[in-house]
Amino acid sequence: MELPLWVDAFEQYGLSKWLRESRSLVIGYYPILLLHTLGLSLVVGPNAAINLRLLGVAGDIPVAPLRRWFSLIWFGLVLNVTSGVLLVYVYPVKSLTNPVFYIKLALLGLAIWILLRIKTRVFDDSGLNEADMVARGRMLAVWSLLAWMSVLGAGRLLAYTCHYLLYAVPC
């Protein structure tokens, strides 16, 4: 597989080199990876709790108050997108030449779309009672859980399916 030269230029960009080579505990590859993991937990954790509740788990907990968790989910998503862009900057060749990276992005788009559907169909209609909220969200919750598990799986596979770590340096 021959790599295009623009990927090498992207990798040699000052920010990319600085983030990759930084030994700082505040900014660099490992702190960014830590922020990505934190963001992931803020997105997937509350999502899973909402989805499981819509599927009948912990039926004594009312559904409507779970709407407040969406602000936490959005914060986690902003943290994830920001740290994710920085992770691509750190190792652009590793990400941009890996088909799994694009699969992950597509799955992420699907998961976010389902999240928005749950918010609008279940939580934004104030006229729904508890049973109606659960009925409207049940199938979306199944798809949401599957989508987020797929995003997580694809993200983990990125570490093991790359062809190049750096330009012309095989993994």
C-alpha angles and dihedrals in degrees: 000000000000115000120221116243094237088069090058090048090051090050092050092051110123097244092049094051093043094051093044096048100036116119091194120128089211103050129016139074100310098045089047090050089050091051089049090054092047091050090048091054091050091052104038099035098059090037091056092047092051092045094048091049090052087052091056103264112140091009092181091068111087116238100217097068090056086076087084090067091070091079088057090048092051091049090051090048092053089048090049096048092047095047091041092056089049091050089055088050090053095054107011096162092051092054105032095050095047118091089204088066091061091045088053091051091049091049090047090053090051093048092050091048090053090047090054091048091053091049095049099038099040110022106028096056104083091186094071122102123214095270092049092049091052092045092050094047103040100090093037088053091055092050091044093054091048092048095049092046088052092050090051092047094049090048092054091047090058089074092056106034104056121123096198130026093189131002107303091351110114119219 
